Amino acid sequence: MAVPAKFYDIARPSLFRQLNQVRRQLDDFDFLGFGGPLRAWPAIEPEAWTPAIDMYELENALVIRVDLPGIDAKDVKVAATEDTLTIQGERKQLKEKAENYHYHEVFYGTFVRRIGLPTGVKAEEIKATFKNGVLEVWVPKITMPQTKQITVEAY
């Protein structure tokens, strides 16, 4: 069973997040000769984070792996309907004071990731495991009965 196009469309990172990454790269590039970064540009959207996912298909299941480093399993929730898988959680900020940081790229806070499920899956039998900061969700497929070829006899 091939994964429909809508599956990948929902899983793709936000266009606004990609634009923010380009803006941050341009902030450090002095292409107008001002002698410094262009930090006056406004952010396109508030800083947010979306965990990276991998999806692959096996003969009997669709597998979704989500990288969630620094998150406890108790801070992750997985829910499913007939056509959508929702993964949400929170990465809590460390207790260090902001002035002690030399560089800060890790995003903290809540996240929600919604993934469209194709037809032909058993949403009620979805299983999720969490190990070493990786959430793995197994979505079983409905097995279709084998088609029996019938010979047509001519008289």
ABEGO torsion letter per residue (X at the ends): XBBBAAAAAAABBBAAAAAAAAAAAAAABBAAGAGBBBAABBBABBBBBBBBBBBBBBAABBBBBBBBBGBBAAABBBBBBAABBBBBBBBBBBABBAAABABBABBBEBBBBBBBBBBGBBAAABBBBBBGGBBBBBBBBBBBBBBBBBBBBBX
